[in-house]
Amino acid sequence: MTRPVLATVTDAIAPFHAGGKEQRTAELTRRLTDRFDVHVHTMRWWGAGTWRHEGVTHHGVCRPHAMYVGGRRSIRQAVAFALGCLRLLVARFDVLEADHMPYLHLPVLALVAKVRRRPLVVTWHEVWSRDYWRDYLGPAGTLAWAFERFTMRLPDLVVAASAETALRIGEVVRVPVVVAPNGVDLASVDAALAGTDDVPTVDVVTVGRLLPHKRVDMLLDALGGGVSARVIGRGPQEGFLTARAAEQGLDVTVHTDVDDPAELYRLVAAARVFVLPSAREGFGIVALEAVACGLPVITTAAPDNLARHLVADAPGGVVCADDVTALAHAIRTTLDDPPDRTGAPAWLAHHGWDGTADRVAAALGSVLPRAVVSAAPAVPALPAVEPLPLAPPTVGIPS
């Protein structure tokens, strides 16, 4: 039987970019190849032609453009990518799935889906508040906030990366939403942790893109003397953060070349505390990975930091007030009186990538045209699972 063709649209992919959405795309697309003929449409990061990797065919819709300018998303990149998505008017697909960032491409994809008479599914990682948009873009933030809400009305179905994101979407629009949470490969973590003996131990570790909203500078201000730290990530703030750590006389090592997940897990596990000071997280895969590595996790109660919900349920997790003083106190308290490392909590099993792939496959199968479904292999129904640690919203796959 012929597999239905899935076209996944995202502007950045691994291994050319490291981040939560890139990791999710890589983990899910390769797991969906037994049920779909998977094609990823993105910027042409690899060079000319198409690129086939782990059973997934990658197509370039435009040449690569820098995604960030001055620590913020590039509008030029978003426009170029949106225009490039017009190429999908002549692409072969049965269902169109897209990442919601950077928003400008979503009206184009809605047009493509309408012309081609195919369903549009959008994966939403986070929903920004009006205040956050204004902090990010100034007066233009109000227009961007309104545009974000407009794009929420375009898909036939939304896949939310967390229950909290689904709830936020439900407050804005009436659109079918499926929760398919981000995950962690526990087997890979366990295998990697068998080789941590040769990794230098530090007090604090953090992982993430080196961007202003990740607030690694806030972590540096909270460290104080006598506390060693490891910063893992790359981004526009690398030079600024390195210089700031040196000016403050801090014992901080910045790793910008960690591409192997096993190496990442070993570097994380060889720390006493994981700190996520980010002002904005749609989910926080790195917090999930830190929990899997057995570390207590500290994060802040910033309103747009949805990782705080994961941390609140984690062994030894601390959600402190959203300021440097509270963060410094939480770090010192946890280092002075560390919780026992009792292994991964039972709820972590709900965040395996295989289960998330089943949920996404079921969601995509629910919107496939009837003719495609009748000619395709069976797509699994949404698996019966115990409730996720976050209260699920009253939404689901449409009948």
N, C-alpha and C positions, 0 to 999 in steps of 0.2 A: 504494500500500500504506500501511496505517496505521502511523505511528511508535509504538513503545511509550512509555508515559508514565513518566517518571522524576520521582520526588518526592525532592528534596534537602532535608535538614533541617539547619539551622545557626542559631545564635542571633544572629550578627552578619554583616553583609554590607557590601561596598563599594558606594557611596562614603561611607556613613555611618560606617564604621569602617575604619581602616587597619591592616593586619597581614598576616602570612604566610598564615593560613588564609583570610582574606577575599579576598586576592589569588588564591589557588588556586581558590576557589569561583568567582570572577568569570571567571577565565581559562578554566576547564574547562567551566562550564555553557554559556557562549556557543559554545564549540567543539563541544559535543555536540548542538546544536539541529538539525543535519542528520541525526542518527540517532535522536534521542529528542524527544518533546514534553516539554520541561524545565519543571518547576515547583519553585520554591524556597519552602520554608515556614520562616518566621523570625519574629522579633518585628517589629511593624508600625512600622518606622523612618520610613517615608515619609508616614504619615498614614492616612486612611481608604481603604477599598476595596482593590483589587489594583493592582499596579504592574508594567508590562511594560517591560523594558529589554533591548536587544540580543537580542531573540527569546526571552527567558526571562520567564515569568510568576511574579511574587512574591506570596505570600499571607502575611498576618499571622496568627499563631496566638495572639498576646496583645499587649497594649500594651507599649511599650518599658520596660525596667527598667535601671537603672545596672548595668553588668557588674562594676564594681570598687568595693570599699569599703575605704579605707585601703590601697590597693595590692594587695589580694587579691580573688580572685573572690568575687562576692556569692552567698551561699547562697540568699537570697531570690529573686534573679534566676533561679538554676538551678531552684528549685522552681516558680516561675511559668511558666518556659519548658517544663518537663517536663509540667505540667498542661495547658498550651496545646497540647502535641503530641497530646493525646487527640482534637483536631479531625481528625486524619488518619484516624480511624475511618470518617469519611464522605467522605474525599477520594478522587479517582480517581487510581490509579497502578498500574503493573505491577511496578515494582521500587522499593524504598525505600532511599535512601542517606543516611547521616547523618555529620556530624562528631562525633568522640568527646567533645569538650568540650561542656558541662560535666558529663558522665557521668550525671546524674540522669535525663535524658530517655531514656537507652538502654533501661532496662526497660520504659518506656512504649511505645517504638517496637517493642520485641520483642513486646509484647502486641498492638499494632496489626497487626504483620506476621502474627502467628499467627492472629488473628481474620479478617484479610482473605486469608489463605493466599497471601501474597506474600513474596518473599525480602527479607531485610534485609542490606544491605552497609554497613559502617562504615569510614570513613577515619580512620586513627590517625596522628597527627602525632608523638607522643612517648609514651614510657613512663617514668613516674616511679619512682624507687627508694623503698623504705620510709623510708630516712633523709631523702630530700628531702621526702616527704609530712609527716614529723614536724617538719622544719624549717619547713615552710609552715603547718601547722595545729596544731602542738604535739601533745599526747597524742592528740587526735582524728585525727591523721595516720595512725596504724596502722589505724584503721577505714576511712579513706578509701582507703588502699593496698589493703586487702582488697576493698573495693567496686570499685575499678578492675579488679582481677583477675577479679571476678565478671562485670563487664560485658564482658570480653574473650570470654567464653563464649557470649554472646548472638547475635552475627551468624552468618549463613550463610557470609559471606566478609568478610575484612578487606583493605582497601587501605592499605598502609603508605606513608608519604611518603618513607621512606628505607630502605635495606637494613638499616641498624643498628636502626631501629625494628622492622622485621620480625623480626630476630634476637631482640630482647628479648621480643617477643610470643611467639615460638616457644619461649622458655625457660619460659613460663608455661602456655600452653594449646596444644592440638592443634586448630587451626582453619586452614582454607585461607587463605593470605595471598598477595596480589599486590603487588609493589613497583611503584609508579608515582611516580617522584620529582618533587619540585617543579621548576619551570623558570624560564626567563628568555626574554624575547622579544628575541633578538639583533638583529633588524632594527630594532626600536624603540630599542634602546640606540644602535646605530650612527647612526640618524637624529638622535637627541637630541644626541649628542656632536659633531655638526657645528656646534653653536651654543654652545660653552663659552667663547668669547673674552671675553665681557662678564661672566663670573662671577668674583668675587674668589677668589684662590687661598688655601688654608689648608694647614697641615701635616697635620692629622688630621681625619678625619670619621667619625662613627658614625651609624647609623640604627636606630630601634626604638621600641617603646612605652616611655614613661618610667615604668617600673615597677621595683620593687626588684630583681627577679631579672635585669633587664637590666644592672644594676650600672654605670650611667653615672657614679655617684659614684666608683667605683673608677678609671674612666678619668680623671676630674678629678684625683684624687690622684696619678695616674701621670704627668700632663703635665709639671709643673714649669714654671719660668719660660722665656719666650722661645719657647714652642710654641703656635701658634694652632690652634684647633679649631672644628669645626662639628658641632653636635648637631641631628639631624633626627628629629622625632617629637613625639608628644603623649601626655599621660597624667597621673596623679595627682601625680607627682614634679616636674612642671614648675617650680613655685615654689621647691621645695627645692633643685633643681639650679641654677637661676638664681642664687639667693642664695648657694649654696656657691661657685660660680665667682667671684662678686663678692668674697666674703670672702677667697678665696685669691688675688685679684688676677690671675686668669687671662684670657687673650684667647680667650674662648669666645662664640660666637654660637649661640643656640638658635632653630631654625626649627620652629614648630608648625603652620604653615599650608600645608605642601607636599602637595597632593593630586594634582597632575599628574605621572604617571610620568616624562615627558620632563624636567620641572624637577628631579625627584629625581635622575635620572641625571646631569644637568649639574652639580648641586651636589656629587654624589659625585665625579665625574671631576675637578672643580677642586680636588682635594686630593692630597696626596702619599702618604698612607697611610690605609687603612681599618682601624679597630679595632673588634672585637666582643668586649667584656668579659663577655658574658652568662654567667650560671651555668647556664642551661638553654635549650637550643635543640633542637627535634626535627629540624630540618634546617638552617635558616639561609639563607632566600632572599636576604636582604640581602648575605650573604657572596658568594653566587653572582652577584648583580648587580654587586657591587664588582669581582669578577674580570672580568666582562664589560666593565666600564668601564676595565680595564687597571691597576687598583690592586693593590699588594701588600696582603695582609690579615693582620692579627695577631689571634689569639684565644688563649684559655687552655685548659689541659688539664683544666678542670672536668669531672668524670665525666659529668654530664648535658648537657654541651654537645656535641651531635653534629655541630655545624658544624665542629668541629676536624678531622673526617675530610675534608671538602671543602678546608679551608685547607691541610692537609698536602700535597694534590696540586696546589695552585695555584702558579703562578710567583711566587717571592718570598714565599710564605706562611710564616708563623711561628706555631707553637703553643708558647707559653711556659708556665712553671709558673703555677699558679693563685694568684698573689699580686701585690700592687701593685709590689713591687720588681722582679720578673721582667717585669711588663708595662711598667714604665717603661724598663727596660733594652732591651727589644725595640723599643719606639717610638724611642728615641734611636739605637739601632744602625741601624735601617732608614732613619731620616731622614738619618743621617750617611753611610750607604753604600747608597743606594737601588738596587734591582735594575733592570735594563733593562726597559722596557715593550715586550714582544715581541708583544703582541696576545693574543687569547683562546686558551687551550689547546684542543687538539683535542677533549678529552673534554667540553668544554662543549656540543658539539653534541648530546650525549645528553640534555641537559636542556632541550630545546625544549618549549614547551607543547603543540605539535601532537602530538608523539610521546607525551607523557603522556596527552593526551586519547584517543589511540588505545588505549593500555593500559587506561585506565579504561573505555572503551566495550567493549572485549573482555571485561573482568572483569564488567561489568554484563550483557553478553549471555550470559555463561556460566551465569548463575543465573536468567535469564528463564524463566517457565513455557513449556512446549512450545507451547501454543496461541498464546501471544503471539509466539513466535519464528516460527512458520509464517506469521503474518499481517504480519510486520514486514519492513522493508528489511534487507538483510544487514548485520550488525554485524561490523566487521573483526576478524580474528584478531589475537592479540598479535603485533606486528611483530617481525621478526628484527633484533636489534641486537647490536652488540658489547658485551662486558661493561661495566657501569658502573664508575666509578672505585672505588666501594666494593664489596667482595666480596659478591655476591648470596647470600642465604640459600637453602637447599634447600626452597623453597616455590614454589607457582605456581598457575595457574588450574586448578581441579579439572575432571576430565573428566566 
